[in-house]
Amino acid sequence: MAFWRFLGLLSTLLLLLPPINSTASIRLQVVRRPTPELPVFREAPAFRNGDECGSKEADRIHITMTLDANYLRGTMAAVLSMLQHSTCPENLSFHFLSAHDEAELNSSINSTFPYLNFTIYHFDSNLVRGKISKSIRQALDQPLNYARIYLAPILPGNVERVIYLDSDIIVVDDIAKLWKVDLEGKIVAAPEYCNANFRVYFTNNFWSDRELSNTFNGRNPCYFNTGVMVMDVGKWREGGYTSKVEEWMLVQKVRRIYQLGSLPPFLLALAGNIKAVDHRWNQHGLGGDNFEGKCRGLHPGPISLLHWSGKGKPWLRLDSRRPCIVDHLWAPYDLYRSTSHFLEE
């Protein structure tokens, strides 16, 4: 009897279904994975200008960063560090580039920094998707990693200068000091490292081809890290540097002239022709190498900016309870509100 009851119920359900048009093609609906929830952050304290701070547009400092769900925790810590150490925090204007849901990210930033002056711009991943070549680490191949190439066409025309910063940094000095650097007519200012072996950033295919390697003729190229740059956006636009970097990316697709992600095409376009700034503004490499991310210590000398470039990120190492010593310098700026925080409250 149970079988006949089941058969009757099945027949009733079939009658309730809409009729199928035999001439129509069957459409398979794609089941989309839900967008992963963004981490929740504590609200940051309000940071206000002192009496000596100006309030004109000319006093504004423009900072550009990318927003990615996997690095959002780092971005929040970086923003907090800049506000905390700035003499005039209300003069900081943040320009965030994102390839994801701007509304969700906007809500997250607003709830964490209610007084922050910021704008989120959509970055179209299709701009670079066909130009990216596989590199030594998957994280370097993400389209958003190339967004810094497109700052000039994305940012408003009235923004003539920006500081571009990666998400895995902490600023422990007044960012206005970096902002005020004299570019001396150059497109980019960044710490240069002329003691590094510049040849390792390109393959034998590049150095053995006279036409390619001659691109550095008349220049004294040195390595610089593109995670911390002051950029003259106006001069970048005038010089068509977005196209110049893209051209090298297309050469890479055919000739395989480098192994890293977005750094080498920047070096090809600009190395040997940038304004060098003090090394204190990029204590880089704290994330270790690109393969294992082993712990590294600090370089000697004064420090204004700590940069966890490399595979190891401080929030991941702290969560795994296997932090490096330098990761404890990042921890005080972490606004992440984990489940354990809720339980403690």
C-alpha positions as CSV (number, residue, x, y, z in Angstrom):
1,M,0.0,0.0,0.0
2,A,2.9,2.4,0.8
3,F,4.2,2.0,-2.8
4,W,0.8,2.9,-4.3
5,R,0.5,5.9,-2.0
6,F,4.0,7.1,-3.2
7,L,3.0,6.5,-6.8
8,G,-0.1,8.6,-6.4
9,L,1.8,11.4,-4.7
10,L,4.3,11.4,-7.6
11,S,1.6,11.6,-10.2
12,T,0.0,14.6,-8.4
13,L,3.4,16.4,-8.4
14,L,3.9,15.7,-12.1
15,L,0.5,17.2,-12.8
16,L,1.5,20.4,-11.0
17,L,4.6,20.9,-13.1
18,P,4.2,23.3,-16.1
19,P,4.0,21.6,-19.5
20,I,7.2,21.0,-21.4
21,N,7.5,22.4,-24.9
22,S,9.1,19.7,-26.9
23,T,10.5,22.2,-29.4
24,A,12.3,24.2,-26.7
25,S,15.9,23.4,-25.8
26,I,16.6,22.3,-22.3
27,R,18.3,25.0,-20.2
28,L,20.6,23.9,-17.4
29,Q,20.7,26.5,-14.7
30,V,24.1,27.2,-13.2
31,V,24.2,27.0,-9.5
32,R,26.4,29.9,-8.3
33,R,28.4,29.6,-5.1
34,P,27.4,32.2,-2.6
35,T,29.9,35.1,-2.1
36,P,32.1,34.3,0.9
37,E,31.2,36.4,3.9
38,L,33.6,39.2,4.6
39,P,35.4,39.1,8.0
40,V,33.9,41.3,10.7
41,F,36.0,44.0,12.2
42,R,35.9,46.1,15.4
43,E,35.2,49.8,15.0
44,A,38.3,51.9,15.0
45,P,38.7,54.9,17.2
46,A,38.1,58.3,15.6
47,F,41.3,60.2,14.7
48,R,41.0,64.0,14.4
49,N,43.2,66.8,13.0
50,G,45.2,69.1,15.2
51,D,44.9,72.8,15.1
52,E,47.9,73.1,12.9
53,C,46.3,71.0,10.1
54,G,44.9,72.7,7.0
55,S,41.5,71.9,5.5
56,K,41.9,72.9,1.9
57,E,41.9,70.5,-1.0
58,A,45.6,71.2,-1.4
59,D,46.2,69.7,2.0
60,R,44.6,66.4,1.0
61,I,46.8,63.2,0.8
62,H,45.6,60.6,-1.7
63,I,46.3,57.0,-0.9
64,T,45.3,54.1,-3.2
65,M,45.0,50.4,-2.2
66,T,43.1,47.4,-3.6
67,L,40.3,45.6,-1.8
68,D,40.2,41.8,-1.8
69,A,38.4,39.5,0.5
70,N,41.5,37.5,1.2
71,Y,43.6,40.6,2.1
72,L,40.9,42.8,3.6
73,R,42.2,42.1,7.1
74,G,45.6,43.5,6.0
75,T,44.0,46.5,4.4
76,M,42.1,47.4,7.5
77,A,45.2,47.1,9.7
78,A,47.2,49.3,7.2
79,V,44.5,52.0,7.2
80,L,44.4,52.0,11.0
81,S,48.2,52.4,11.2
82,M,48.2,55.4,8.8
83,L,45.4,57.1,10.7
84,Q,47.0,56.5,14.1
85,H,50.5,57.8,13.1
86,S,49.3,60.8,11.0
87,T,49.5,64.3,12.2
88,C,46.5,65.2,10.1
89,P,44.4,62.0,9.8
90,E,41.3,63.8,8.4
91,N,43.4,64.9,5.4
92,L,43.9,61.3,4.3
93,S,41.7,60.4,1.3
94,F,41.6,56.7,0.4
95,H,40.9,55.4,-3.1
96,F,40.1,51.7,-3.1
97,L,40.1,49.5,-6.2
98,S,37.9,46.4,-6.1
99,A,36.8,43.7,-8.5
100,H,34.1,42.4,-6.1
101,D,30.8,43.7,-4.6
102,E,31.5,47.4,-3.8
103,A,28.3,47.7,-1.7
104,E,29.3,45.0,0.7
105,L,32.9,46.3,1.0
106,N,31.6,49.9,1.4
107,S,29.4,48.7,4.3
108,S,32.4,46.9,5.9
109,I,34.7,50.0,5.7
110,N,32.0,52.3,6.9
111,S,31.3,50.2,10.0
112,T,35.0,49.9,10.8
113,F,36.0,53.5,10.0
114,P,32.9,55.7,10.3
115,Y,34.8,58.9,9.8
116,L,37.0,57.7,6.9
117,N,37.2,59.7,3.7
118,F,37.1,57.1,1.0
119,T,35.8,56.0,-2.5
120,I,35.6,52.5,-4.0
121,Y,36.2,52.1,-7.7
122,H,35.3,49.1,-9.7
123,F,38.2,47.4,-11.4
124,D,37.3,45.4,-14.4
125,S,39.3,42.1,-14.3
126,N,38.8,41.7,-18.1
127,L,41.3,44.6,-18.6
128,V,44.1,42.1,-17.8
129,R,42.7,38.6,-17.9
130,G,44.1,37.8,-21.3
131,K,47.4,39.5,-20.6
132,I,48.4,37.7,-17.4
133,S,51.0,35.0,-17.6
134,K,51.4,32.3,-15.0
135,S,54.0,33.2,-12.4
136,I,55.8,31.4,-9.6
137,R,53.0,32.0,-7.1
138,Q,49.2,31.9,-7.8
139,A,48.5,34.9,-5.6
140,L,50.6,37.0,-8.0
141,D,48.4,36.0,-10.9
142,Q,45.2,37.5,-9.6
143,P,43.8,40.4,-11.9
144,L,43.6,42.8,-8.9
145,N,47.4,42.5,-8.5
146,Y,47.6,44.4,-11.8
147,A,45.2,47.2,-10.9
148,R,48.1,49.6,-10.0
149,I,48.8,49.7,-13.8
150,Y,45.4,51.3,-14.4
151,L,45.3,53.9,-11.7
152,A,45.6,56.8,-14.2
153,P,42.4,55.8,-16.3
154,I,40.4,54.8,-13.2
155,L,41.1,57.7,-10.8
156,P,39.3,61.1,-11.3
157,G,41.2,63.6,-13.4
158,N,41.7,66.0,-10.5
159,V,43.8,63.4,-8.7
160,E,47.4,64.3,-9.9
161,R,49.4,62.4,-7.3
162,V,48.8,59.3,-5.2
163,I,50.6,57.0,-2.8
164,Y,50.0,53.4,-3.9
165,L,50.3,50.8,-1.1
166,D,49.9,47.0,-0.9
167,S,47.6,45.5,1.7
168,D,50.3,43.8,3.7
169,I,51.9,46.9,5.1
170,I,52.0,48.8,8.3
171,V,53.0,52.5,8.5
172,V,54.7,53.6,11.7
173,D,55.4,57.2,10.7
174,D,53.5,60.1,9.4
175,I,52.5,59.2,5.8
176,A,52.6,63.0,5.0
177,K,56.4,62.7,5.0
178,L,56.3,60.2,2.1
179,W,53.6,62.3,0.3
180,K,55.9,65.4,0.3
181,V,58.8,63.8,-1.5
182,D,60.1,65.8,-4.4
183,L,59.7,63.6,-7.5
184,E,62.0,65.9,-9.5
185,G,60.0,65.4,-12.7
186,K,59.9,61.6,-12.4
187,I,56.8,59.4,-12.8
188,V,57.4,57.3,-9.7
189,A,59.2,57.6,-6.4
190,A,60.1,54.5,-4.4
191,P,63.0,53.0,-2.4
192,E,65.6,51.6,-4.8
193,Y,67.8,48.6,-4.1
194,C,70.8,48.9,-6.4
195,N,72.8,46.2,-4.5
196,A,70.2,43.5,-5.6
197,N,71.1,41.4,-8.6
198,F,68.9,43.0,-11.2
199,R,69.4,40.2,-13.7
200,V,67.5,37.6,-11.6
201,Y,64.2,39.4,-12.3
202,F,64.3,38.3,-16.0
203,T,64.9,35.0,-17.8
204,N,67.8,34.1,-20.1
205,N,65.3,34.6,-23.0
206,F,65.4,38.3,-22.1
207,W,69.1,38.8,-21.6
208,S,70.1,36.7,-24.6
209,D,68.0,38.8,-26.9
210,R,69.9,42.0,-27.7
211,E,66.8,43.8,-28.9
212,L,65.0,43.1,-25.6
213,S,67.8,43.7,-23.2
214,N,68.7,47.0,-25.0
215,T,65.6,48.5,-23.5
216,F,67.8,49.4,-20.5
217,N,70.4,51.2,-22.6
218,G,71.0,54.7,-21.2
219,R,69.5,53.7,-17.8
220,N,71.0,52.4,-14.6
221,P,68.3,50.0,-13.7
222,C,67.8,49.0,-10.0
223,Y,65.2,46.9,-8.3
224,F,62.3,48.7,-6.7
225,N,59.3,47.2,-5.0
226,T,55.9,48.3,-6.6
227,G,54.1,47.8,-3.3
228,V,55.1,51.2,-2.1
229,M,55.1,54.0,-4.7
230,V,54.4,57.7,-5.0
231,M,53.0,58.2,-8.5
232,D,52.6,61.3,-10.6
233,V,49.3,60.2,-12.1
234,G,49.2,63.2,-14.5
235,K,52.7,62.4,-16.0
236,W,51.7,58.7,-16.1
237,R,48.7,59.6,-18.2
238,E,50.7,62.0,-20.5
239,G,53.4,59.4,-21.1
240,G,50.9,56.5,-21.8
241,Y,52.6,54.3,-19.3
242,T,49.6,52.0,-19.0
243,S,50.1,51.0,-22.6
244,K,53.9,50.7,-22.2
245,V,53.5,48.2,-19.3
246,E,50.8,46.3,-21.2
247,E,53.1,45.9,-24.2
248,W,55.7,44.2,-22.0
249,M,53.0,41.9,-20.6
250,L,52.1,40.9,-24.2
251,V,55.8,40.2,-24.9
252,Q,55.9,38.0,-21.8
253,K,52.9,35.9,-23.2
254,V,55.0,35.0,-26.2
255,R,58.6,35.0,-25.1
256,R,58.5,34.2,-21.3
257,I,60.9,36.9,-20.2
258,Y,60.2,36.9,-16.5
259,Q,58.8,34.7,-13.7
260,L,57.1,37.1,-11.3
261,G,53.7,38.8,-11.6
262,S,53.2,42.5,-12.1
263,L,56.6,43.7,-10.9
264,P,58.9,43.0,-14.0
265,P,56.8,45.0,-16.5
266,F,57.0,47.9,-14.1
267,L,60.8,47.5,-14.0
268,L,61.0,47.3,-17.8
269,A,59.1,50.5,-18.2
270,L,60.6,52.5,-15.3
271,A,63.7,51.0,-13.7
272,G,66.6,53.4,-13.7
273,N,64.2,56.4,-14.2
274,I,62.5,56.8,-10.8
275,K,63.1,59.1,-7.8
276,A,64.8,57.1,-5.1
277,V,63.5,57.6,-1.5
278,D,64.9,56.4,1.8
279,H,64.7,52.7,2.5
280,R,62.9,53.4,5.7
281,W,59.7,53.7,3.6
282,N,59.8,50.0,2.6
283,Q,61.1,47.5,5.1
284,H,60.0,44.8,2.6
285,G,60.4,41.0,2.5
286,L,59.0,40.3,6.0
287,G,56.7,37.7,4.4
288,G,59.8,35.6,3.4
289,D,60.3,34.2,-0.1
290,N,57.6,33.5,-2.7
291,F,57.8,29.7,-2.1
292,E,57.9,28.9,1.6
293,G,57.4,32.3,3.3
294,K,60.0,31.6,6.0
295,C,60.6,34.0,8.8
296,R,62.9,37.0,8.2
297,G,64.3,39.6,10.5
298,L,64.3,43.3,10.1
299,H,67.0,45.1,8.1
300,P,69.2,47.5,10.1
301,G,68.3,51.2,10.1
302,P,65.3,53.3,10.9
303,I,61.8,52.1,9.9
304,S,58.7,54.1,8.7
305,L,56.9,51.3,6.9
306,L,56.8,47.5,7.4
307,H,56.0,45.4,4.4
308,W,55.1,41.6,4.5
309,S,55.9,41.1,0.9
310,G,56.4,37.4,0.1
311,K,54.3,34.3,0.7
312,G,53.9,34.6,4.5
313,K,51.2,37.0,5.7
314,P,51.1,38.0,9.4
315,W,47.4,37.4,10.0
316,L,47.7,33.9,8.6
317,R,50.8,33.1,10.7
318,L,49.3,34.5,13.8
319,D,46.0,32.5,13.4
320,S,48.0,29.3,12.9
321,R,49.8,30.0,16.2
322,R,53.1,29.9,14.3
323,P,54.0,33.6,14.0
324,C,57.3,35.0,13.2
325,I,58.8,37.6,15.6
326,V,58.1,40.4,13.2
327,D,54.4,39.4,13.0
328,H,53.9,40.8,16.6
329,L,54.7,44.2,15.2
330,W,51.6,43.9,12.9
331,A,49.2,42.4,15.6
332,P,48.4,45.7,17.5
333,Y,46.8,47.1,14.3
334,D,44.6,44.0,13.7
335,L,40.9,44.9,13.9
336,Y,39.6,41.5,13.1
337,R,36.7,40.4,15.3
338,S,37.0,36.6,15.5
339,T,34.6,34.2,17.1
340,S,36.8,34.1,20.2
341,H,36.3,37.8,20.6
342,F,32.6,37.4,20.7
343,L,32.9,34.7,23.3
344,E,35.1,36.8,25.5
345,E,32.5,39.6,25.4
